[in-house]
């Protein structure tokens, strides 16, 4: 199996361990950081993504939407698009299972104590209101700036992996704080649908509805729209790649 496929799997799994793990920390009974809030969680997501880039290199996607944008720009061959997506989705699933296993005692302690919807939201993004057209726009809009920002950072950082990783983390932090409060800013099918599938099958009691209609529509499709527009923007307007 090619190194880049394994890197996509491993980096996505690690990203989800950080991300689902921090939501376990902030939501579940018995953790040291229960109730720490959204800033704690968003900062951990941001730093976690930087760590993944440190370990696996700046060329990884960790995101089917980013893989699509790179295919459009000719940075990744189209023949690798489906293998990348499969590896990333599997990484998202496995990372979520690993995070659940780490916190399985806290999940047990939270039975009947912590709201089942809050436990579901540990794994997946869900909206503040159910308005699919509006949520779709917000998710595509966030993804557009996310993908555009990463591509611009990668272009100007060049071979400086340290600078690239830190700047991508700052980008995630800024988007999360400034735009993420409507949909939870998945911007990445592997980030949402992989862990959502894990929640579906894990032995967690008193599960809430998994909200697949939202999941397949907003974090499932909107990131592809945002990524496509971002690829056209960075090439046609910014003149890079």
MIVEXMI-198516 format. One record per residue (C-alpha): x, y, z. Coordinates in Angstrom, 1 decimal, decimal comma. Layout:
       X       Y       Z
       X       Y       Z
...
***
This chain:
       X       Y       Z
     0,0     0,0     0,0
     1,5     3,4    -1,0
     2,9     5,6     1,8
     0,6     8,5     0,9
    -2,6     6,3     1,4
    -1,3     5,2     4,8
    -0,4     8,8     5,7
    -3,9     9,9     4,9
    -5,4     7,2     7,1
    -2,9     7,8    10,0
    -3,1    11,6     9,9
    -6,9    11,6     9,8
    -7,2     9,1    12,6
    -4,8    11,2    14,8
    -6,7    14,4    14,0
   -10,0    12,7    15,1
    -8,4    11,3    18,3
    -7,5    14,9    19,2
   -10,9    16,3    18,2
   -13,3    13,6    19,5
   -11,0    13,3    22,5
   -11,3    16,9    23,5
   -15,1    16,8    23,1
   -15,1    13,8    25,4
   -13,1    15,8    27,9
   -15,5    18,8    27,8
   -18,8    16,8    27,8
   -18,4    13,6    29,8
   -18,8    13,1    33,5
   -15,6    12,3    35,3
   -13,0    13,9    33,0
   -10,6    16,5    34,4
   -11,8    19,1    31,9
   -15,6    18,7    31,8
   -17,3    22,0    31,0
   -14,2    23,7    29,7
   -16,1    25,0    26,7
   -15,8    25,7    23,0
   -12,6    27,7    23,1
   -10,8    24,8    24,8
   -12,2    22,4    22,1
   -11,4    24,6    19,1
    -7,9    25,3    20,3
    -7,3    21,6    20,7
    -8,6    20,9    17,2
    -6,3    23,6    15,9
    -3,2    22,4    17,7
    -4,0    18,8    16,8
    -4,1    19,5    13,1
    -0,8    21,2    13,4
     0,7    18,2    15,1
    -0,7    15,9    12,3
     1,1    18,1     9,8
     4,3    18,0    11,8
     4,3    14,2    11,8
     2,9    13,3     8,4
     4,1    16,3     6,3
     2,5    19,3     4,7
     1,3    17,5     1,6
    -1,4    15,4     3,4
    -5,0    16,2     2,9
    -6,8    14,6     5,9
   -10,0    15,7     4,1
   -11,9    14,5     1,0
   -12,8    18,1     0,2
    -9,1    19,1     0,2
    -8,3    16,0    -1,9
   -11,0    17,2    -4,4
    -9,5    20,7    -4,5
    -6,0    19,3    -5,1
    -7,2    17,0    -7,9
    -8,9    20,0    -9,6
    -5,6    21,9    -9,4
    -3,5    19,0   -10,6
    -1,7    18,6    -7,3
    -3,0    15,1    -6,8
    -3,9    12,7    -9,7
    -7,6    12,0   -10,1
    -6,8     8,3    -9,9
    -5,9     8,8    -6,2
    -9,1    10,7    -5,3
   -11,2     7,6    -4,3
    -8,3     5,9    -2,5
    -7,6     9,1    -0,5
   -11,3     9,4     0,4
   -11,6     5,8     1,5
    -8,4     6,1     3,6
    -9,6     9,4     5,2
   -13,0     8,1     6,0
   -11,6     4,9     7,5
    -9,2     7,1     9,5
   -12,0     9,2    10,8
   -13,9     6,1    11,9
   -10,9     4,4    13,5
    -9,9     7,6    15,3
   -13,3     8,0    16,8
   -13,4     4,4    18,0
    -9,9     4,9    19,6
   -11,1     8,1    21,4
   -14,2     6,2    22,6
   -12,1     3,4    23,9
    -9,9     5,8    25,8
   -13,0     7,4    27,5
   -15,2     4,3    27,7
   -15,3     4,5    31,5
   -16,4     8,1    31,3
   -19,1     7,2    28,8
   -20,4     4,6    31,3
   -20,4     7,2    34,1
   -22,3     9,6    31,9
   -25,2     7,2    31,2
   -28,4     8,9    32,3
   -26,5    11,9    33,5
   -25,2    13,6    30,3
   -27,7    14,6    27,6
   -27,6    11,9    24,8
   -27,6    14,7    22,2
   -24,5    16,2    23,8
   -22,9    12,8    23,7
   -23,8    12,4    20,0
   -22,3    15,8    19,3
   -19,0    14,5    20,7
   -18,6    12,6    17,4
   -20,3    14,7    14,8
   -21,2    18,3    14,0
   -24,8    19,4    14,2
   -26,5    22,8    13,7
   -27,9    25,2    16,2
   -31,1    25,2    14,2
   -32,5    22,9    11,5
   -32,4    25,0     8,4
   -30,7    22,9     5,7
   -30,3    25,5     3,0
   -28,8    28,1     5,4
   -26,6    25,5     7,1
   -25,4    24,2     3,7
   -24,4    27,7     2,7
   -22,6    28,3     6,0
   -20,7    25,0     5,7
   -19,7    25,7     2,1
   -18,7    29,2     3,0
   -16,5    28,0     5,9
   -14,9    25,4     3,7
   -14,2    27,9     0,9
   -12,1    30,0     3,3
   -10,6    26,9     4,9
    -9,4    25,4     1,6
    -8,4    28,7     0,1
    -6,4    29,6     3,2
    -4,6    26,3     3,3
    -3,7    26,4    -0,3
    -2,4    30,0     0,0
    -0,4    29,1     3,2
     1,1    26,1     1,4
     2,1    28,2    -1,6
     3,7    31,0     0,4
     5,3    28,7     3,1
     6,9    26,6     0,4
     9,1    23,9     2,0
     8,9    25,4     5,5
     6,8    22,7     7,2
     6,9    24,4    10,6
     5,5    27,6     9,3
     2,8    25,8     7,2
     1,6    23,7    10,1
     1,5    26,6    12,6
    -0,4    28,8    10,1
    -2,9    26,1     9,2
    -3,6    25,6    13,0
    -4,2    29,4    13,3
    -6,5    29,3    10,3
    -8,6    26,5    11,9
    -8,7    28,4    15,2
    -9,8    31,6    13,4
   -12,5    29,9    11,3
   -13,8    28,0    14,3
   -14,1    31,0    16,5
   -15,4    33,4    13,8
   -17,6    31,2    11,6
   -18,1    27,8    13,4
   -21,0    28,5    15,7
   -23,7    27,8    13,2
   -22,8    24,3    11,9
   -19,8    23,3    14,0
   -17,5    23,9    10,9
   -16,8    20,3     9,9
   -15,4    21,4     6,5
   -14,4    17,8     6,0
   -16,4    14,6     5,4
   -13,9    12,4     7,2
   -14,1    14,7    10,3
   -17,9    14,3    10,5
   -19,2    11,2     8,7
   -16,4     8,9     9,9
   -17,0     9,6    13,6
   -20,8     9,7    12,9
   -20,6     6,2    11,6
   -18,6     5,2    14,7
   -21,3     6,6    17,0
   -23,8     4,6    15,1
   -22,1     1,3    15,9
   -20,4     1,8    19,2
   -22,0     0,3    22,3
   -23,1     3,6    23,8
   -26,4     3,4    25,7
   -29,4     5,7    25,2
   -28,2     7,0    21,9
   -29,8    10,1    20,4
   -30,9    10,1    16,7
   -27,8    10,3    14,6
   -29,3    13,1    12,3
   -28,1    11,4     9,1
   -30,3    13,8     7,0
   -28,2    16,7     8,1
   -25,0    14,8     8,2
   -25,2    13,5     4,6
   -26,5    16,9     3,3
   -24,4    19,6     5,1
   -21,0    18,1     6,2
   -21,5    15,4     3,5
   -21,9    17,6     0,4
   -21,3    21,3     1,3
   -17,5    20,9     1,7
   -17,2    19,6    -1,8
   -18,9    22,8    -3,1
   -16,7    25,0    -1,0
   -13,6    23,2    -2,0
   -14,5    23,4    -5,7
   -15,0    27,2    -5,5
   -11,8    27,5    -3,5
    -9,7    25,7    -6,1
   -11,1    27,9    -8,9
   -10,5    31,0    -6,7
    -6,9    30,3    -5,8
    -6,0    29,4    -9,4
    -8,1    32,0   -11,3
    -8,0    35,0    -8,9
    -4,9    34,5    -6,7
    -2,9    33,0    -9,6
    -1,3    30,2    -7,6
    -1,2    26,5    -8,5
***
